[in-house]
Amino acid sequence: MIRAEGVAVVTDADFDAEVRGADLPVLVEFTADWCGPCRQLAPVLSAVAREEAGRLKVVQLDTDANPETMTRYGVLSAPTLMVFRDGEPVWSRVGARPRRRLMEELAEVI
């Protein structure tokens, strides 16, 4: 998995505690090693995590290693970005995007 600096990694085992049980909204990137657009998104997620610390939690989940969570939320491709608030998904997009566009899209849910 392409690790975004400053972004926590979650698994099937701790997804409910780390994402659904979080006090803040959580942006989850469903990612995979083989995913080219995921590599493009890594620095964007690092910047968002740094800039929005205290307002938004950013995490990554490796879809190859964690198929249970991927299946539970109907994730069919990587990268899929999903925002969870109060334990429920409230926003979802597929594909990489520049930081400015991502922040504009996230403004409606965080």
Residue pairs with C-beta under 8 A, 6 or more apart in sequence:
1 9
1 31
1 32
1 33
1 38
1 60
1 62
1 64
1 65
2 31
2 33
2 35
2 38
2 39
2 42
3 9
3 42
3 60
4 29
4 41
4 42
4 43
4 45
4 46
4 49
4 58
4 60
5 42
5 43
5 46
6 46
6 49
6 50
6 58
7 29
7 45
7 46
7 49
7 58
7 59
7 60
8 18
8 57
8 58
8 59
8 60
9 59
9 60
9 61
9 62
10 18
10 19
10 28
10 59
10 60
10 61
10 66
11 61
11 62
11 65
11 66
11 69
12 66
12 67
12 68
12 69
15 61
15 66
15 69
18 26
18 59
19 26
19 28
19 59
19 84
20 84
20 87
20 88
21 87
22 57
22 84
24 54
24 55
24 56
24 57
25 55
25 56
25 57
25 83
25 84
25 85
25 90
25 109
25 110
26 56
26 57
26 58
26 59
26 83
26 84
26 85
27 45
27 48
27 56
27 57
27 58
27 59
27 81
27 82
27 83
27 106
28 59
28 60
28 61
28 81
28 82
28 83
28 84
29 38
29 41
29 45
29 58
29 59
29 60
29 61
29 79
29 80
29 81
30 61
30 63
30 70
30 73
30 75
30 78
30 79
30 80
30 81
30 82
31 38
31 41
31 60
31 61
31 62
31 63
31 78
31 79
32 38
32 62
32 63
32 64
32 78
33 62
33 64
35 78
35 79
37 78
37 79
37 95
37 96
38 78
38 79
38 96
40 96
41 79
41 96
41 97
44 96
44 97
44 98
44 99
44 102
45 58
45 60
47 99
48 56
48 58
48 99
48 102
48 103
48 106
49 56
49 58
52 58
52 110
55 110
56 106
56 110
61 69
61 70
63 70
63 75
63 78
73 82
73 89
75 82
77 94
79 94
79 95
79 96
80 92
80 93
80 94
81 92
81 93
81 94
81 102
82 89
82 91
82 92
83 89
83 90
83 91
83 92
83 106
83 109
83 110
84 90
85 109
90 109
91 105
91 106
91 108
91 109
93 105
97 105
